[in-house]
Amino acid sequence: MVHETILVVGGAGYIGSHTVKYLLEKGYNIIVYDSLVNGHEELIDQSAKFYKGCLSDEIMLEKVFSENKIDAVIDFAGFIEAGESMKRPLMFFENNVGNCIKLLRIMLKFNVNKIIFSSTAAVYGVPKKVPITEDDEKKPINYYGETKLMFEQVLNAARTEGLKSIKLRYFNAAGAWYNIGEWHNPETHLIPLVINTALGLRESIKIFGVDYDTKDGTCVRDYVHVVDLAKAHELALRGLLNGIEGEFNVGTGKGYSVKEVIDTVKRVTGKDFKIEISERREGDPAILVASPEKFFKTFGWMPEKDLNEIVSSAWSWHKTQLETFKKK
Ligand code: UDP
């Protein structure tokens, strides 16, 4: 049984709340800090201690650090919509970079020097080759990816001030576990949208572009089950506490096209629904598939769940939420 105390910033979000539950199962003491702007209080496990606050609120953050003896921080807090980042770049830079720097300053002031940071495949932009390895060129094509890459660089620079970090570059998180599923308002992500269509909450699903240079013309992504991601955080955390640092892709190494995702949803749910062919969405690279080798070599483990399990877990969860969704 472990006893370290971990501060999970953004622990009321989709990936954060799964990780909190998984870490609690493993015996960690958990403190959640979340503004609840995008997070949901009901997702926070009752065994975690909770502080409501924004990353910009230095007084509140200092209170958290002075009231608790924290061993390491996991930072999930951040704006994540790539499309929105193109419309509101200042908001993205301010929160994803500026406010996260405040967090680092306060951490170091309280002698906490270990952090796991939620980064993204978006740091790579349009990859020159797939699967993508960690040292491939990083050339984001949206401000979301730009802010995440910039903060990775801040973390690297802060090593001279004693900071130790692991950056996890997530590919496409999806699926449901612990009775927590993926939903955003408004929803833009493929898997929840297709499932909502299968549930009859939408008339059709749009495919954004069928003329990409891929196996069937539609974009290919690497979908990772959210509970696999939660496990990846625990492994990374153990590693960080034992002196490992660096950046890691967290993906499966397998890519599925938009059409394949839709076909999987049709097969798993037994529902047929209308598909519309639409224009390409701005800022979408044709293929994003991770090489999970570095994570595997360092931690001896890689994601276990495939697209079928992602879709079937999401389907089961979405069905239980049908009445709630109808009201949204
Ligand atoms: N996509 C689509 N129709 C939709 C939503 C998404 O064809 O209604 C495509 C999108 O263009 C991308 C893939 O599905 O190629 C995954 O998109 P998502 O927004 O889920 O994740 P992203 O890869 O953008 O982080």
Residues whose N, C-alpha, C, O or C-beta is under 5 A from the ligand:
A	BS01	UDP	T188 H189 L190 I191 L193 K206 I207 F208 C219 R221 V258 R281 D284
